[in-house]
Amino acid sequence: MSIDSPRLIDALDLRPAMGAKLHRRLRLRFGPIAPVIILLALLGCARGPCVSIAGADGKPRATVAVEVANTGAERELGLMFRKHLDDNTGMIFVFPDAARRTFWMHNTPISLDMIFADAAGRVTGIVANAEPFSDKPVGVEADSEYVLEVNGGFCAKNAIKPGDRMDFSGFSPHASQ
C-alpha cells in the first residue's frame, strides 16, 4: 500500500490556521514522514487513557497508561487490594477542585509513588515509596487537583520532580463527582 504524503498533508488542510507559505514548507519538509507521524499519533490514542510527564524544559520524562478515578467511589477505592501494577501504568485521581489532598495506603500491598499536580497539571510535590498497608495520611504542602499513583521508585527512575508538567490524553481530566 502506497501513501501519497503530500495529499495526506493537503487533506489535513491547515492553511487557514498557519498560512499558505508555512503550509508549503511543512509539506516539503515533512511530506515523506507524515504517515509515520500520523500512525504514531493514532497508536498513542489506541492505548487508552494516558498521562505524559515532561520536564519544565519540555523534555519528555515518562508516559503512563492510567485508570481514571474521577468519582468519589473510584477515588475512595483507588489501588487498594492490588497485588501488582505493571511498569508504566497507574491510576490518575481527578478531583473537582484544587485543594490539599492526603492519601493512605490502607489495604494497598504494593509501594507507590504519588505525584501531586495543580489544576494546570504542574507537579507540586511527590510522595515517594509510600509504605504498603500504612494508615498514616501522606500528601504534599500544596493544593492538588490531580494525583497520579505509580509503582514505588517510578519518580526516581524517570527523574520526575516538582515543576514538571502532566499532559492528559484519551480521557477528560474533569471529575464526574
KEMIKE-318041 format. One line per 3 residues: their letters; for each residue x, y, z of N, C-alpha, C. Coordinates in steps of 0.1 Angstrom, whole numbers. Example, Ala and Ser with C-alpha at 12.3 -4.5 7.8 and 13.67 -1.06 7.14 Angstrom:
2
AS	132:-57:78:123:-45:78:132:-33:78 ~ 128:-22:71:137:-11:71:129:0:79 $
This chain:
177
MSI	8:-12:0:0:0:0:9:12:0 ~ 6:21:-9:14:34:-10:6:45:-5 ~ 13:54:3:6:66:8:11:78:2 $
DSP	3:86:-4:6:99:-10:7:109:1 ~ 20:112:6:22:121:17:17:135:14 ~ 21:141:3:16:154:1:1:155:1 $
RLI	-6:145:-5:-21:145:-5:-26:144:10 ~ -19:136:18:-23:134:32:-22:147:39 ~ -11:154:37:-9:167:44:-20:177:39 $
DAL	-23:177:25:-33:186:20:-47:183:26 ~ -49:170:29:-62:166:34:-64:172:48 ~ -53:173:55:-54:179:68:-57:194:67 $
DLR	-53:200:56:-56:214:53:-55:224:64 ~ -43:226:69:-41:235:80:-38:249:75 ~ -39:252:62:-36:266:57:-43:277:64 $
PAM	-56:276:67:-62:288:74:-56:290:87 ~ -51:280:94:-46:282:107:-31:286:107 ~ -24:283:97:-9:286:97:-4:294:85 $
GAK	-12:297:76:-8:305:64:-2:296:53 ~ -5:300:41:-1:292:29:14:289:28 ~ 22:299:31:37:298:30:42:287:39 $
LHR	38:288:52:43:278:61:37:264:58 ~ 25:263:53:19:251:48:28:244:37 ~ 32:252:28:41:247:17:54:242:22 $
RLR	60:249:32:73:245:38:71:232:45 ~ 60:231:53:58:218:60:55:207:51 ~ 48:209:40:45:199:30:58:193:24 $
LRF	67:202:21:80:198:15:89:191:26 ~ 89:196:38:98:191:48:93:178:54 ~ 80:177:57:75:166:65:67:156:56 $
GPI	66:159:43:58:150:35:62:136:35 ~ 75:132:35:79:118:35:76:111:48 ~ 76:119:59:74:112:72:60:114:78 $
APV	51:121:71:38:123:76:30:110:79 ~ 31:99:71:24:87:75:29:82:89 ~ 42:83:91:48:78:104:42:86:116 $
IIL	42:99:114:37:108:125:23:105:128 ~ 15:104:117:0:101:119:-2:87:126 ~ 6:77:121:5:64:127:8:64:142 $
LAL	19:71:146:23:72:160:12:79:168 ~ 6:89:163:-5:96:170:-17:87:172 ~ -20:79:161:-31:70:163:-29:59:172 $
LGC	-16:54:173:-13:43:182:-14:48:196 ~ -9:61:198:-10:67:212:-24:67:217 ~ -33:71:208:-48:72:212:-54:58:214 $
ARG	-49:48:207:-55:35:208:-51:28:221 ~ -41:33:228:-37:27:240:-47:29:251 ~ -55:40:250:-64:43:261:-59:55:268 $
PCV	-65:58:280:-61:69:288:-46:69:292 ~ -39:80:290:-25:82:293:-22:95:300 ~ -12:95:308:-7:107:313:8:108:309 $
SIA	12:119:302:26:121:299:32:131:308 ~ 44:129:312:50:139:321:63:144:314 ~ 64:157:314:75:164:307:82:173:318 $
GAD	95:175:316:102:184:325:98:198:322 ~ 103:207:331:100:221:329:105:227:316 ~ 115:220:310:121:223:297:114:217:286 $
GKP	103:210:288:95:204:278:100:190:274 ~ 111:185:279:117:172:275:108:161:282 ~ 104:151:274:95:141:279:103:132:289 $
RAT	96:129:300:102:120:311:96:107:311 ~ 83:106:310:76:93:310:61:94:305 ~ 56:83:301:42:82:298:36:70:305 $
VAV	25:72:311:18:62:320:4:59:314 ~ 2:46:312:-12:42:309:-20:42:322 ~ -31:49:322:-38:50:335:-52:45:335 $
EVA	-56:42:347:-71:40:350:-75:54:356 ~ -86:58:353:-91:71:357:-101:70:369 ~ -98:76:380:-106:76:392:-112:91:393 $
NTG	-124:93:387:-129:106:387:-143:108:395 ~ -147:97:402:-159:98:410:-154:95:425 ~ -162:99:434:-159:97:448:-156:82:451 $
AER	-165:73:446:-163:59:449:-150:54:443 ~ -147:58:431:-135:53:424:-122:58:432 ~ -123:71:436:-112:77:443:-110:70:457 $
ELG	-121:67:463:-120:60:476:-114:46:475 ~ -117:39:465:-112:25:463:-97:26:459 ~ -94:35:449:-81:36:444:-74:23:440 $
LMF	-62:21:444:-54:9:441:-54:-1:453 ~ -63:0:462:-64:-9:473:-66:-23:468 ~ -60:-33:475:-61:-47:472:-54:-51:459 $
RKH	-47:-42:452:-39:-46:441:-26:-52:445 ~ -23:-64:440:-10:-70:444:1:-68:434 ~ -3:-62:423:7:-59:412:3:-47:404 $
LDD	12:-40:399:10:-29:390:20:-30:379 ~ 17:-31:367:26:-32:356:35:-19:355 ~ 47:-21:349:55:-9:347:48:1:338 $
NTG	50:14:341:44:25:333:29:24:332 ~ 23:19:343:9:20:345:6:26:358 ~ -7:31:360:-10:37:373:-25:41:373 $
MIF	-28:49:383:-42:55:384:-41:70:386 ~ -49:77:378:-49:92:380:-62:95:388 ~ -60:102:399:-72:106:407:-75:121:402 $
VFP	-87:123:398:-92:136:393:-102:141:402 ~ -99:153:408:-108:159:418:-115:171:412 ~ -126:175:417:-134:186:412:-128:199:414 $
DAA	-118:200:423:-111:213:425:-98:211:431 ~ -90:221:432:-76:220:437:-77:223:452 ~ -72:214:460:-72:215:475:-60:207:480 $
RRT	-57:208:493:-47:199:500:-53:185:500 ~ -46:175:495:-50:162:495:-41:153:503 ~ -47:143:510:-39:133:517:-44:119:513 $
FWM	-35:110:513:-39:96:509:-33:87:520 ~ -38:75:521:-32:65:529:-31:52:521 ~ -24:43:527:-20:30:519:-28:18:525 $
HNT	-39:21:533:-47:11:539:-51:0:528 ~ -49:-12:531:-52:-23:522:-45:-22:508 ~ -34:-16:508:-26:-15:495:-13:-22:497 $
PIS	-11:-34:491:1:-42:494:13:-38:486 ~ 12:-29:477:24:-25:469:28:-11:473 ~ 41:-8:472:47:5:474:43:14:462 $
LDM	39:26:465:36:35:454:43:49:455 ~ 45:55:444:49:69:443:36:77:440 ~ 34:88:447:22:96:445:27:110:439 $
IFA	22:113:428:26:126:421:15:135:422 ~ 16:146:429:5:156:431:7:167:421 ~ -4:172:414:-3:182:404:-15:192:406 $
DAA	-12:205:403:-22:215:404:-32:215:392 ~ -41:224:392:-51:225:381:-46:226:367 ~ -34:232:366:-27:233:353:-19:221:349 $
GRV	-18:211:358:-11:199:356:4:200:360 ~ 8:210:367:22:212:371:24:204:384 ~ 34:196:384:37:188:396:41:197:408 $
TGI	33:195:419:36:203:430:43:196:441 ~ 44:183:440:51:175:450:49:160:448 ~ 58:153:455:58:138:453:60:131:467 $
VAN	52:121:469:54:112:480:60:99:474 ~ 73:97:477:80:86:471:79:73:480 ~ 77:62:474:77:49:480:69:48:493 $
AEP	56:52:491:47:52:502:46:37:508 ~ 46:36:521:47:23:528:34:15:526 ~ 35:3:521:23:-6:520:16:-7:533 $
FSD	2:-8:533:-6:-10:544:-6:0:555 ~ 1:11:553:1:22:563:-12:30:563 ~ -16:33:576:-28:41:578:-24:56:580 $
KPV	-11:59:579:-7:73:581:-10:81:568 ~ -17:92:570:-20:101:559:-8:108:553 ~ -6:107:540:6:114:533:1:123:522 $
GVE	8:133:520:5:143:510:16:153:508 ~ 13:164:501:23:175:499:17:188:504 ~ 25:198:506:21:211:512:17:220:501 $
ADS	9:215:491:3:224:481:-10:219:476 ~ -18:227:470:-31:223:465:-29:214:453 ~ -37:204:452:-36:195:440:-50:192:435 $
EYV	-52:191:422:-64:187:416:-62:173:410 ~ -50:169:408:-47:156:402:-36:149:411 ~ -38:136:413:-28:128:419:-26:115:411 $
LEV	-14:113:407:-10:101:399:-3:91:407 ~ -9:79:409:-2:68:416:4:58:407 ~ 17:56:409:25:46:401:34:38:410 $
NGG	40:28:405:49:19:413:59:27:421 ~ 62:23:433:73:29:441:86:29:433 ~ 93:40:433:106:42:426:105:47:412 $
FCA	92:49:407:90:54:394:96:68:392 ~ 93:77:402:98:91:400:113:91:400 ~ 120:84:409:134:84:409:140:78:395 $
KNA	134:68:391:138:61:378:137:71:366 ~ 126:79:366:123:88:355:127:102:357 ~ 133:105:368:138:119:372:126:129:372 $
IKP	115:124:378:103:133:379:104:141:392 ~ 101:154:390:103:163:402:93:174:401 ~ 91:181:412:82:193:412:86:203:401 $
GDR	76:208:395:78:218:384:76:211:370 ~ 77:197:370:73:190:358:59:192:355 ~ 55:188:343:41:190:338:35:177:333 $
MDF	22:175:338:14:164:333:5:168:321 ~ 5:160:311:-4:162:300:-13:149:299 ~ -26:152:296:-36:141:296:-40:138:282 $
SGF	-42:125:279:-47:121:266:-56:109:268 ~ -67:108:260:-75:96:260:-86:97:270 ~ -87:108:278:-98:110:288:-99:125:291 $
SPH	-111:128:297:-113:142:301:-108:144:315 ~ -99:153:317:-94:155:331:-103:163:340 ~ -116:159:340:-125:166:349:-133:156:357 $
ASQ	-135:159:370:-141:150:379:-156:149:375 ~ -161:137:377:-176:134:375:-184:138:387 ~ -178:137:399:-184:140:411:-174:146:421 $
